[in-house]
Amino acid sequence: MDTARTTSAPTSRRRFLAASGIAGVALATRTWGASADVDIAPFRIEGDRLVVPAATYAVPGQKVVVKTPASLRIDPVDVVTVRDEELLLSEKKPSGFFVGTQLKGTKAKNIGAFRGLIEDSVSLCDASGRALVKGDDYFVAAPFALLGIGPKSRVTPATPVFATYSHYAQRIDAVVVDAQGRVRLVRGTPHLVTPEPPPAPAGATTIAHVYRPFRGTTLEAAHVFPITARAADAPTVTSAGRVPKTLRKLQRGEPVTVVCWGDSITVGADVNPEEAWANLLLTELTRTFPRAAITHRNHSIGGTKTAQWLHNGDYPGLPKQNAEKCRFENVLNEKPDLVVMEFLNDIVFAEDVLRKTYDAIDAQFRARGIEWVIVTPSQKIPESFDLAEMKDGQPRLLDRFLREFAAARGYALADTAARWKHLQREGIPYFALFNNGYNHPNAFGHRLFVEEILKCFRA
């Protein structure tokens, strides 16, 4: 395989805030609407240039004075061309996440990077160099970069073919200001799905990041992320003091059973085991409560939703799950003191389904005296790849329901969703936090879960 302009990830993935030299980062009072008309003042956009006026910029913890205005040319998203990648075409028509032949250059963990492939760039030939015809010899499903054999194909699933194609490599650039008030742009390192911002040079301060997403060939306000807030300023409604029995046992060093329950994110898909929030939670609780005797269990299955667990994996309209593994009794049989629950997949449900399901869980937990930390989930890439979602500040139906339900029933809430929505004020585009380029957070994203969950253990 001949690859032109290849880019690779840094050997060690730095955390966003460390990379940008920010200690953590405050939500302005404005509520963002889901609109492309994003306010980035005093920055302006003129064609492919970001204009940085002479002004005082209120970066968290300090004021940065720009004495000399600047007009910074922002390069488009990087493009990587892969030539003659040998593969076998699947006999199945490509669809979804996995059905079909994956293009290796766009693979992010187990799936093709969502929207990463430039569909029109795909060309295939056989071993003799004969060009194959799209639609006849092969199909392309661009969202997840999958191929399949066509209805009039001149090759078979056992015949090697060679693919040439291009895909995007995302990038985050940094706008920095030196001690003399001069502005410069520091170009980030391209990466397929998790680009990181470059660190500010010594003596300089980063005042904004510029995100170069898939299809980012023009410069738009939605790509510019001024740094205006700290992590500590995120307007979450995470609750403390609602797990008193568990907290008391942890403090006294008594035996306590903590069960994590959820979907693929709680499983820890696409991160190292020690980076997954469920495992990291045990590490942090053990460190915080060194005398504690903690039994930790994780009952999680990728792709599942709460309603499936309450119906032994068989819920109308959803794919059947393993009836022995996907059953609520498995959680209850652990006799937990505390259940910490996260289900991003519940975003598919209407409020009436959520109400019925969570009422049923509530009844079982109350009958057994089980305490409950309800986690509002992380974000995901929308099917539209609409960058405005990162800046709209609006809760999903699921987030709103979980906040109201936890408050009404007196359960603890870890408001991770609000923390993710706040990232744009910290200069972080959360589209760049998914190891699979779609919905599985990287290590930094998992850490956000634990930071919110640990707040629930404060007296």
PyMOL commands that set and color helices and strands:
alter all, ss='L'
color gray80, all
select helices_A, chain A and resi 16-20+104-106+142-144+221-223+231-233+244-252+264-267+273-275+277-288+306-310+328-332+344-348+351-368+387-390+397-409+416-426+430-432+443-455
alter helices_A, ss='H'
color red, helices_A
select strands_A, chain A and resi 2-4+44-46+49-52+55-57+64-66+70-73+78-88+101-102+107-108+111-112+117-126+138-141+146-149+160-169+171-177+183-186+205-212+224-226+255-262+293-300+338-342+371-375+412-414
alter strands_A, ss='S'
color yellow, strands_A
deselect
rebuild
show_as cartoon
